[in-house]
Amino acid sequence: MTTIERNLQQVRERLRQACAQAGRDVNGVALLAVSKTFDADAVCLALDAGQHAFGENYVQEGTEKIEALRSLRPDAALQWHCIGPLQSNKTRPVAERFDWVQSVDRLKIAQRLSEQRPAGLPDLQVCLQVNVDAGVNKSGVAPEALAELALAVAKLPSLKLRGLMCIPEPAPDFATQRDLFLRAKVLFDQLNAQGLALDTLSMGMSDDLEAAVAAGSTLVRVGRGVFGSRPAKVTSGV
């Protein structure tokens, strides 16, 4: 058994226990393996262990990995999510190669993705990133501006608005983590009450997935828990 396979088993067991504790069906919470900074071979190992959905933060790295996997595993049913902050000049490769974008926080980005999605591909699945705790260094639309953005994005062609994503600031304990995630759940429910048929609430990572599941997450994004610690960045001396 590879380390990645063992890690995936452990994460899935954590999800099972978290769902049991929350009184939820484990099939209602999907696992996204965050493969940023790990190479295509690591993705192949995760694929061999039954993982098919992968998240990438960096557009160039992600698109190169997508192309590599198309060559290495041409018959594999892979699903690729862009989960990092997205700049206007990076929307085209994302629109052309990814299946999901979870980090839309401005109408301009959504419009460019809509315009640049190739006609032969299925609609690009989209989540809006919301800044639930007003973190100064976090991307995301402010909660008070969320409804207007969601209603506008839902009307764009070639996109399918699926739900919300959030990355709250780290919290010291389970109760505080859960309360932060519940802010996103309230917003999610409010949008559905306005007629948007949203089904995806992407929240929770390696350190707080239990609290996210307790608050209603339908998709957790786990990198370190699956692939291990990321390689240290190499900096050159002066």
Backbone as CSV, one residue per row, in Angstrom:
resi,resn,N_x,N_y,N_z,CA_x,CA_y,CA_z,C_x,C_y,C_z
1,MET,0.845,-1.198,0.000,0.000,0.000,0.000,0.882,1.251,0.000
2,THR,0.607,2.191,-0.872,1.382,3.423,-0.925,0.964,4.354,0.213
3,THR,1.840,5.326,0.494,1.521,6.306,1.533,0.267,7.086,1.187
4,ILE,0.115,7.442,-0.088,-1.064,8.198,-0.501,-2.334,7.365,-0.340
5,GLU,-2.262,6.088,-0.657,-3.433,5.231,-0.461,-3.796,5.137,1.015
6,ARG,-2.784,4.988,1.856,-3.028,4.925,3.303,-3.621,6.241,3.808
7,ASN,-3.082,7.348,3.324,-3.606,8.646,3.729,-5.060,8.821,3.313
8,LEU,-5.373,8.397,2.107,-6.751,8.510,1.628,-7.693,7.675,2.497
9,GLN,-7.270,6.506,2.869,-8.091,5.685,3.760,-8.344,6.402,5.080
10,GLN,-7.309,7.040,5.613,-7.451,7.744,6.888,-8.384,8.949,6.755
11,VAL,-8.266,9.697,5.661,-9.146,10.847,5.459,-10.590,10.390,5.279
12,ARG,-10.787,9.330,4.526,-12.150,8.824,4.343,-12.745,8.327,5.651
13,GLU,-11.904,7.754,6.509,-12.395,7.331,7.823,-12.747,8.546,8.682
14,ARG,-11.949,9.597,8.599,-12.298,10.831,9.305,-13.634,11.377,8.825
15,LEU,-13.841,11.345,7.528,-15.119,11.815,6.986,-16.272,10.948,7.475
16,ARG,-16.053,9.643,7.496,-17.106,8.740,7.953,-17.480,9.044,9.401
17,GLN,-16.470,9.222,10.243,-16.727,9.505,11.646,-17.379,10.876,11.831
18,ALA,-16.921,11.862,11.053,-17.507,13.199,11.161,-18.977,13.186,10.756
19,CYS,-19.294,12.447,9.701,-20.687,12.361,9.259,-21.535,11.625,10.295
20,ALA,-20.982,10.570,10.863,-21.721,9.830,11.893,-22.003,10.736,13.087
21,GLN,-21.020,11.521,13.489,-21.186,12.422,14.624,-22.234,13.486,14.335
22,ALA,-22.301,13.925,13.063,-23.240,14.975,12.677,-24.599,14.419,12.244
23,GLY,-24.732,13.093,12.246,-25.986,12.489,11.804,-26.236,12.661,10.324
24,ARG,-25.153,12.626,9.534,-25.265,12.836,8.086,-24.828,11.590,7.338
25,ASP,-25.318,11.463,6.103,-24.915,10.382,5.216,-23.536,10.713,4.644
26,VAL,-22.578,9.815,4.791,-21.231,10.075,4.303,-21.220,10.278,2.788
27,ASN,-22.190,9.720,2.090,-22.255,9.916,0.639,-22.629,11.347,0.261
28,GLY,-23.024,12.137,1.250,-23.371,13.527,0.983,-22.204,14.491,1.101
29,VAL,-21.001,13.951,1.369,-19.815,14.800,1.487,-18.719,14.249,0.578
30,ALA,-18.357,15.003,-0.437,-17.327,14.571,-1.385,-15.948,15.025,-0.913
31,LEU,-14.931,14.312,-1.375,-13.541,14.638,-1.055,-12.836,15.159,-2.299
32,LEU,-12.279,16.361,-2.178,-11.438,16.932,-3.226,-9.994,16.860,-2.752
33,ALA,-9.152,16.135,-3.475,-7.737,16.020,-3.125,-6.987,17.203,-3.737
34,VAL,-6.394,18.030,-2.893,-5.710,19.232,-3.367,-4.272,18.867,-3.710
35,SER,-3.996,18.857,-5.004,-2.723,18.334,-5.502,-1.714,19.419,-5.855
36,LYS,-1.965,20.656,-5.457,-1.019,21.730,-5.792,0.358,21.407,-5.228
37,THR,1.376,21.694,-6.006,2.812,21.483,-5.738,3.227,20.018,-5.812
38,PHE,2.270,19.089,-5.973,2.625,17.684,-6.149,2.540,17.335,-7.630
39,ASP,3.387,16.406,-8.073,3.511,16.145,-9.497,2.442,15.169,-10.001
40,ALA,2.472,14.949,-11.307,1.484,14.088,-11.941,1.558,12.658,-11.423
41,ASP,2.754,12.203,-11.046,2.890,10.841,-10.521,2.117,10.684,-9.209
42,ALA,2.117,11.724,-8.376,1.360,11.673,-7.124,-0.133,11.601,-7.405
43,VAL,-0.577,12.344,-8.401,-1.989,12.277,-8.790,-2.338,10.872,-9.272
44,CYS,-1.440,10.260,-10.032,-1.677,8.897,-10.505,-1.820,7.920,-9.339
45,LEU,-1.011,8.091,-8.303,-1.112,7.220,-7.134,-2.463,7.403,-6.441
46,ALA,-2.913,8.640,-6.338,-4.219,8.887,-5.738,-5.334,8.312,-6.614
47,LEU,-5.172,8.441,-7.909,-6.149,7.878,-8.842,-6.229,6.368,-8.688
48,ASP,-5.089,5.726,-8.549,-5.055,4.275,-8.345,-5.756,3.872,-7.042
49,ALA,-5.793,4.805,-6.084,-6.437,4.537,-4.799,-7.907,4.938,-4.789
50,GLY,-8.427,5.267,-5.976,-9.856,5.531,-6.087,-10.273,6.985,-6.005
51,GLN,-9.316,7.917,-6.011,-9.642,9.336,-5.951,-9.677,9.910,-7.366
52,HIS,-10.740,10.630,-7.715,-10.886,11.120,-9.092,-11.019,12.638,-9.193
53,ALA,-11.274,13.326,-8.087,-11.447,14.784,-8.125,-10.243,15.453,-7.475
54,PHE,-9.648,16.421,-8.188,-8.416,17.058,-7.735,-8.530,18.571,-7.834
55,GLY,-7.930,19.255,-6.862,-7.964,20.707,-6.826,-6.593,21.305,-7.044
56,GLU,-6.541,22.354,-7.827,-5.296,23.059,-8.123,-5.465,24.549,-7.832
57,ASN,-4.445,25.136,-7.192,-4.486,26.554,-6.851,-3.861,27.447,-7.909
58,TYR,-2.887,26.926,-8.627,-2.112,27.744,-9.556,-2.427,27.324,-10.986
59,VAL,-2.806,28.303,-11.799,-3.343,28.006,-13.124,-2.331,27.298,-14.006
60,GLN,-1.102,27.826,-14.107,-0.127,27.217,-15.003,0.224,25.803,-14.558
61,GLU,0.478,25.633,-13.259,0.786,24.304,-12.745,-0.375,23.349,-12.988
62,GLY,-1.576,23.838,-12.755,-2.751,22.993,-12.926,-2.970,22.569,-14.363
63,THR,-2.835,23.504,-15.297,-3.060,23.157,-16.698,-1.990,22.198,-17.200
64,GLU,-0.750,22.384,-16.743,0.309,21.447,-17.143,0.023,20.052,-16.603
65,LYS,-0.484,19.965,-15.383,-0.780,18.672,-14.781,-1.961,18.004,-15.488
66,ILE,-2.953,18.803,-15.847,-4.099,18.261,-16.585,-3.639,17.635,-17.895
67,GLU,-2.775,18.333,-18.612,-2.273,17.808,-19.879,-1.432,16.553,-19.652
68,ALA,-0.628,16.562,-18.585,0.190,15.386,-18.288,-0.675,14.166,-17.997
69,LEU,-1.741,14.362,-17.249,-2.617,13.231,-16.916,-3.382,12.739,-18.139
70,ARG,-3.662,13.627,-19.061,-4.326,13.184,-20.292,-3.437,12.219,-21.067
71,SER,-2.133,12.428,-20.970,-1.196,11.518,-21.634,-0.961,10.257,-20.816
72,LEU,-0.800,10.430,-19.495,-0.492,9.282,-18.636,-1.685,8.367,-18.443
73,ARG,-2.872,8.939,-18.292,-4.083,8.169,-18.030,-5.219,8.641,-18.943
74,PRO,-5.094,8.375,-20.237,-6.071,8.917,-21.190,-7.492,8.412,-20.972
75,ASP,-7.666,7.274,-20.333,-9.004,6.721,-20.136,-9.587,7.019,-18.765
76,ALA,-8.844,7.741,-17.933,-9.305,7.999,-16.561,-10.356,9.110,-16.541
77,ALA,-11.361,8.933,-15.706,-12.409,9.944,-15.537,-11.993,10.887,-14.412
78,LEU,-11.257,11.915,-14.767,-10.754,12.878,-13.794,-11.617,14.127,-13.774
79,GLN,-11.686,14.754,-12.607,-12.420,16.010,-12.465,-11.464,17.018,-11.835
80,TRP,-11.297,18.156,-12.509,-10.315,19.150,-12.069,-11.014,20.420,-11.595
81,HIS,-10.637,20.868,-10.389,-11.208,22.071,-9.781,-10.126,23.135,-9.645
82,CYS,-10.385,24.324,-10.108,-9.524,25.472,-9.833,-10.015,26.085,-8.525
83,ILE,-9.152,26.115,-7.506,-9.590,26.574,-6.194,-8.797,27.780,-5.690
84,GLY,-7.874,28.289,-6.492,-7.070,29.434,-6.074,-7.625,30.735,-6.614
85,PRO,-7.160,31.870,-6.071,-7.586,33.181,-6.576,-7.320,33.280,-8.074
86,LEU,-8.269,33.839,-8.781,-8.194,33.851,-10.241,-8.153,35.286,-10.751
87,GLN,-7.106,35.590,-11.517,-6.963,36.909,-12.114,-7.556,36.911,-13.523
88,SER,-7.910,38.090,-13.986,-8.564,38.205,-15.293,-7.724,37.618,-16.416
89,ASN,-6.403,37.787,-16.345,-5.552,37.317,-17.439,-5.303,35.811,-17.396
90,LYS,-5.877,35.123,-16.417,-5.685,33.679,-16.301,-6.982,32.897,-16.539
91,THR,-8.039,33.585,-16.923,-9.327,32.894,-17.037,-9.395,31.960,-18.242
92,ARG,-8.738,32.296,-19.354,-8.895,31.477,-20.552,-8.418,30.031,-20.371
93,PRO,-7.195,29.785,-19.886,-6.794,28.382,-19.702,-7.679,27.643,-18.703
94,VAL,-8.211,28.351,-17.726,-9.121,27.712,-16.770,-10.433,27.340,-17.462
95,ALA,-10.977,28.276,-18.236,-12.222,28.011,-18.951,-12.064,26.858,-19.939
96,GLU,-10.871,26.719,-20.504,-10.649,25.704,-21.536,-10.341,24.318,-20.980
97,ARG,-9.812,24.240,-19.738,-9.295,22.951,-19.274,-9.916,22.424,-17.978
98,PHE,-10.394,23.295,-17.120,-10.923,22.831,-15.844,-12.400,22.472,-15.953
99,ASP,-12.857,21.663,-15.005,-14.269,21.287,-14.933,-15.048,22.178,-13.963
100,TRP,-14.356,22.599,-12.911,-14.959,23.441,-11.875,-14.055,24.636,-11.597
101,VAL,-14.670,25.737,-11.170,-13.951,26.865,-10.584,-14.667,27.212,-9.283
102,GLN,-13.940,27.111,-8.160,-14.561,27.352,-6.863,-14.279,28.742,-6.315
103,SER,-13.486,29.525,-7.012,-12.967,30.765,-6.427,-13.451,32.025,-7.141
104,VAL,-14.629,31.988,-7.732,-15.179,33.180,-8.396,-15.663,34.153,-7.325
105,ASP,-15.168,35.381,-7.363,-15.602,36.371,-6.379,-15.946,37.723,-6.993
106,ARG,-15.908,37.789,-8.337,-16.260,39.028,-9.036,-17.002,38.681,-10.309
107,LEU,-17.944,39.526,-10.690,-18.727,39.275,-11.894,-17.833,39.284,-13.132
108,LYS,-16.820,40.145,-13.156,-15.920,40.210,-14.320,-15.274,38.856,-14.578
109,ILE,-14.837,38.170,-13.531,-14.206,36.861,-13.694,-15.217,35.874,-14.262
110,ALA,-16.416,35.877,-13.726,-17.451,34.959,-14.208,-17.793,35.240,-15.669
111,GLN,-17.871,36.489,-16.041,-18.190,36.844,-17.425,-17.106,36.356,-18.378
112,ARG,-15.856,36.512,-17.995,-14.767,36.053,-18.850,-14.782,34.528,-18.971
113,LEU,-15.010,33.836,-17.880,-15.096,32.376,-17.940,-16.243,31.943,-18.848
114,SER,-17.355,32.630,-18.762,-18.512,32.310,-19.602,-18.186,32.510,-21.077
115,GLU,-17.562,33.636,-21.388,-17.237,33.954,-22.784,-16.169,33.017,-23.345
116,GLN,-15.268,32.551,-22.501,-14.115,31.789,-22.968,-14.298,30.281,-22.874
117,ARG,-15.419,29.820,-22.335,-15.664,28.384,-22.262,-15.933,27.851,-23.664
118,PRO,-15.142,26.890,-24.146,-15.351,26.365,-25.502,-16.734,25.742,-25.671
119,ALA,-17.304,25.948,-26.834,-18.684,25.523,-27.085,-18.858,24.016,-26.975
120,GLY,-17.808,23.256,-27.265,-17.945,21.805,-27.244,-17.876,21.170,-25.875
121,LEU,-17.600,21.962,-24.840,-17.456,21.412,-23.489,-18.742,21.589,-22.686
122,PRO,-18.956,20.745,-21.678,-20.097,20.961,-20.771,-19.939,22.296,-20.050
123,ASP,-21.031,22.791,-19.491,-20.958,24.025,-18.718,-19.884,23.920,-17.633
124,LEU,-19.188,25.012,-17.394,-18.207,25.084,-16.323,-18.950,25.208,-14.994
125,GLN,-18.653,24.307,-14.075,-19.318,24.303,-12.772,-18.637,25.331,-11.866
126,VAL,-19.429,26.181,-11.214,-18.890,27.343,-10.525,-19.389,27.418,-9.090
127,CYS,-18.469,27.747,-8.175,-18.815,28.149,-6.816,-18.338,29.585,-6.608
128,LEU,-19.062,30.323,-5.800,-18.654,31.673,-5.429,-17.901,31.611,-4.111
129,GLN,-16.722,32.208,-4.073,-15.955,32.249,-2.828,-16.432,33.425,-1.999
130,VAL,-16.846,33.142,-0.776,-17.358,34.187,0.105,-16.417,34.343,1.303
131,ASN,-16.140,35.575,1.646,-15.247,35.898,2.766,-16.108,36.014,4.025
132,VAL,-16.323,34.887,4.706,-17.313,34.846,5.783,-16.882,35.588,7.042
133,ASP,-15.559,35.768,7.230,-15.092,36.388,8.466,-14.306,37.665,8.228
134,ALA,-14.442,38.233,7.021,-13.790,39.505,6.688,-12.282,39.449,6.865
135,GLY,-11.698,38.284,6.583,-10.249,38.156,6.658,-9.577,39.104,5.678
136,VAL,-8.666,39.929,6.163,-8.096,40.983,5.320,-7.237,40.430,4.204
137,ASN,-6.674,39.242,4.370,-5.803,38.657,3.355,-6.491,37.572,2.539
138,LYS,-7.800,37.465,2.683,-8.536,36.413,1.997,-9.298,36.970,0.795
139,SER,-9.331,36.171,-0.267,-10.188,36.503,-1.393,-11.629,36.181,-1.009
140,GLY,-12.533,36.639,-1.814,-13.931,36.302,-1.577,-14.824,37.521,-1.575
141,VAL,-16.056,37.317,-2.041,-17.039,38.383,-2.037,-17.543,38.587,-0.613
142,ALA,-17.827,39.834,-0.255,-18.387,40.124,1.064,-19.797,39.545,1.154
143,PRO,-20.196,39.054,2.322,-21.522,38.452,2.460,-22.658,39.356,1.990
144,GLU,-22.545,40.656,2.257,-23.634,41.572,1.872,-23.737,41.768,0.366
145,ALA,-22.682,41.420,-0.382,-22.712,41.553,-1.839,-22.940,40.221,-2.540
146,LEU,-23.092,39.162,-1.764,-23.152,37.822,-2.342,-24.396,37.587,-3.186
147,ALA,-25.556,37.964,-2.706,-26.806,37.660,-3.417,-26.828,38.299,-4.797
148,GLU,-26.406,39.547,-4.885,-26.377,40.231,-6.178,-25.453,39.516,-7.153
149,LEU,-24.272,39.123,-6.678,-23.330,38.411,-7.539,-23.893,37.066,-7.961
150,ALA,-24.478,36.327,-7.023,-25.001,35.001,-7.338,-26.100,35.066,-8.386
151,LEU,-26.991,35.995,-8.251,-28.090,36.110,-9.211,-27.576,36.473,-10.602
152,ALA,-26.525,37.293,-10.661,-25.946,37.669,-11.954,-25.201,36.496,-12.579
153,VAL,-24.414,35.777,-11.796,-23.650,34.651,-12.325,-24.581,33.540,-12.803
154,ALA,-25.669,33.326,-12.098,-26.604,32.262,-12.454,-27.206,32.457,-13.847
155,LYS,-27.182,33.685,-14.356,-27.773,33.978,-15.666,-26.782,33.813,-16.818
156,LEU,-25.504,33.617,-16.512,-24.491,33.590,-17.568,-24.506,32.255,-18.308
157,PRO,-24.376,32.301,-19.640,-24.309,31.050,-20.405,-22.985,30.334,-20.193
158,SER,-22.998,29.040,-20.405,-21.811,28.180,-20.322,-21.274,28.013,-18.910
159,LEU,-21.984,28.556,-17.922,-21.641,28.347,-16.520,-22.828,27.726,-15.798
160,LYS,-22.531,26.942,-14.782,-23.569,26.383,-13.913,-23.195,26.726,-12.484
161,LEU,-23.960,27.614,-11.858,-23.686,27.996,-10.483,-24.101,26.866,-9.551
162,ARG,-23.134,26.321,-8.807,-23.384,25.156,-7.974,-23.453,25.475,-6.481
163,GLY,-22.750,26.554,-6.044,-22.785,26.807,-4.618,-21.736,27.794,-4.161
164,LEU,-21.283,27.601,-2.915,-20.352,28.518,-2.272,-19.097,27.794,-1.807
165,MET,-18.020,28.538,-1.708,-16.770,28.053,-1.133,-16.283,29.097,-0.140
166,CYS,-15.684,28.644,0.964,-15.097,29.595,1.901,-13.843,29.019,2.531
167,ILE,-12.954,29.934,2.947,-11.710,29.574,3.654,-11.586,30.519,4.843
168,PRO,-12.239,30.226,5.944,-12.121,31.117,7.108,-10.711,31.117,7.674
169,GLU,-10.416,32.160,8.436,-9.145,32.183,9.150,-9.088,31.004,10.126
170,PRO,-7.890,30.454,10.376,-7.784,29.341,11.325,-8.374,29.708,12.688
171,ALA,-9.095,28.764,13.275,-9.713,28.980,14.581,-9.151,27.957,15.572
172,PRO,-9.121,28.286,16.864,-8.414,27.453,17.833,-9.160,26.208,18.287
173,ASP,-10.468,26.139,18.050,-11.213,24.999,18.584,-12.395,24.667,17.675
174,PHE,-12.941,23.483,17.900,-14.017,22.951,17.060,-15.221,23.889,17.022
175,ALA,-15.656,24.368,18.163,-16.867,25.194,18.212,-16.699,26.476,17.403
176,THR,-15.534,27.116,17.521,-15.292,28.342,16.765,-15.208,28.053,15.274
177,GLN,-14.543,26.973,14.906,-14.484,26.571,13.499,-15.887,26.351,12.944
178,ARG,-16.697,25.597,13.673,-18.055,25.300,13.209,-18.879,26.572,13.053
179,ASP,-18.753,27.491,13.997,-19.528,28.726,13.920,-19.160,29.545,12.684
180,LEU,-17.876,29.545,12.323,-17.466,30.254,11.106,-18.064,29.594,9.872
181,PHE,-18.027,28.277,9.822,-18.603,27.576,8.678,-20.123,27.752,8.617
182,LEU,-20.753,27.858,9.769,-22.208,28.042,9.785,-22.610,29.365,9.137
183,ARG,-21.724,30.347,9.154,-22.017,31.602,8.465,-22.215,31.356,6.969
184,ALA,-21.366,30.505,6.401,-21.509,30.168,4.977,-22.776,29.359,4.745
185,LYS,-23.101,28.446,5.667,-24.306,27.640,5.513,-25.554,28.511,5.525
186,VAL,-25.583,29.531,6.370,-26.724,30.452,6.402,-26.869,31.169,5.061
187,LEU,-25.761,31.644,4.517,-25.787,32.322,3.216,-26.250,31.377,2.116
188,PHE,-25.755,30.156,2.157,-26.140,29.113,1.201,-27.646,28.881,1.240
189,ASP,-28.196,28.755,2.427,-29.637,28.528,2.576,-30.439,29.743,2.111
190,GLN,-29.932,30.926,2.367,-30.627,32.135,1.928,-30.708,32.213,0.408
191,LEU,-29.621,31.857,-0.269,-29.628,31.880,-1.736,-30.610,30.856,-2.291
192,ASN,-30.650,29.682,-1.694,-31.614,28.683,-2.154,-33.041,29.141,-1.914
193,ALA,-33.269,29.869,-0.839,-34.606,30.397,-0.558,-35.025,31.438,-1.591
194,GLN,-34.019,32.030,-2.262,-34.313,33.012,-3.313,-34.507,32.350,-4.674
195,GLY,-34.459,31.027,-4.713,-34.740,30.315,-5.953,-33.546,29.746,-6.674
196,LEU,-32.353,29.894,-6.102,-31.165,29.310,-6.728,-31.018,27.865,-6.248
197,ALA,-30.954,26.943,-7.170,-30.871,25.518,-6.814,-29.414,25.121,-6.585
198,LEU,-28.853,25.561,-5.471,-27.459,25.277,-5.158,-27.353,23.951,-4.421
199,ASP,-26.273,23.201,-4.707,-26.109,21.894,-4.059,-24.719,21.673,-3.487
200,THR,-23.834,22.660,-3.613,-22.441,22.467,-3.201,-22.018,23.538,-2.205
201,LEU,-21.551,23.081,-1.055,-21.007,23.965,-0.034,-19.600,23.452,0.266
202,SER,-18.617,24.094,-0.371,-17.224,23.643,-0.310,-16.520,24.326,0.850
203,MET,-16.295,23.568,1.913,-15.607,24.134,3.072,-15.057,23.008,3.937
204,GLY,-13.911,23.314,4.552,-13.220,22.324,5.359,-11.964,21.831,4.674
205,MET,-10.862,21.791,5.453,-9.588,21.309,4.944,-8.998,20.317,5.948
206,SER,-7.723,20.024,5.821,-7.113,18.973,6.641,-7.329,19.191,8.138
207,ASP,-7.236,20.444,8.596,-7.271,20.715,10.031,-8.664,20.933,10.596
208,ASP,-9.674,21.120,9.754,-10.983,21.493,10.295,-12.154,20.822,9.563
209,LEU,-11.894,19.705,8.900,-12.971,19.103,8.119,-14.119,18.620,8.997
210,GLU,-13.829,18.192,10.221,-14.903,17.723,11.106,-15.893,18.838,11.420
211,ALA,-15.370,20.029,11.713,-16.239,21.165,12.001,-17.035,21.573,10.765
212,ALA,-16.402,21.486,9.596,-17.096,21.829,8.359,-18.240,20.864,8.080
213,VAL,-17.998,19.578,8.284,-19.056,18.590,8.090,-20.204,18.844,9.065
214,ALA,-19.878,19.170,10.307,-20.910,19.460,11.298,-21.763,20.651,10.894
215,ALA,-21.162,21.594,10.141,-21.878,22.803,9.723,-22.615,22.635,8.401
216,GLY,-22.415,21.497,7.715,-23.159,21.261,6.488,-22.363,21.203,5.210
217,SER,-21.043,21.123,5.298,-20.225,21.028,4.088,-20.640,19.829,3.245
218,THR,-20.613,20.022,1.925,-20.851,18.911,1.002,-19.590,18.514,0.250
219,LEU,-18.491,19.269,0.460,-17.237,18.977,-0.220,-16.097,19.520,0.626
220,VAL,-15.161,18.659,0.997,-13.993,19.108,1.762,-12.771,19.040,0.868
221,ARG,-11.865,20.001,1.055,-10.677,20.134,0.221,-9.453,19.765,1.058
222,VAL,-8.856,18.614,0.790,-7.778,18.101,1.630,-6.523,17.907,0.791
223,GLY,-5.457,18.599,1.165,-4.175,18.459,0.483,-3.173,17.687,1.316
224,ARG,-2.726,18.286,2.418,-1.713,17.660,3.268,-2.161,16.299,3.779
225,GLY,-3.437,16.175,4.139,-3.939,14.910,4.655,-3.876,13.777,3.651
226,VAL,-3.859,14.116,2.358,-3.789,13.107,1.298,-2.361,12.915,0.804
227,PHE,-1.695,14.006,0.462,-0.392,13.922,-0.198,0.792,14.087,0.750
228,GLY,0.542,14.520,1.982,1.625,14.778,2.909,2.050,16.236,2.867
229,SER,3.076,16.569,3.623,3.568,17.947,3.672,4.107,18.357,2.317
230,ARG,3.838,19.602,1.965,4.309,20.091,0.673,5.798,20.345,0.698
231,PRO,6.461,20.153,-0.449,7.901,20.404,-0.509,8.215,21.854,-0.172
232,ALA,9.296,22.072,0.555,9.700,23.445,0.899,10.124,24.177,-0.369
233,LYS,9.763,25.450,-0.440,10.161,26.245,-1.585,11.667,26.505,-1.535
234,VAL,12.294,26.373,-2.671,13.734,26.600,-2.753,13.968,28.056,-3.160
235,THR,14.738,28.783,-2.352,15.053,30.172,-2.667,16.541,30.287,-2.928
236,SER,16.880,31.030,-3.932,18.287,31.183,-4.296,18.928,32.309,-3.490
237,GLY,20.177,32.130,-3.158,20.892,33.170,-2.415,21.293,34.318,-3.305
238,VAL,21.584,35.423,-2.681,21.998,36.610,-3.447,23.507,36.598,-3.613
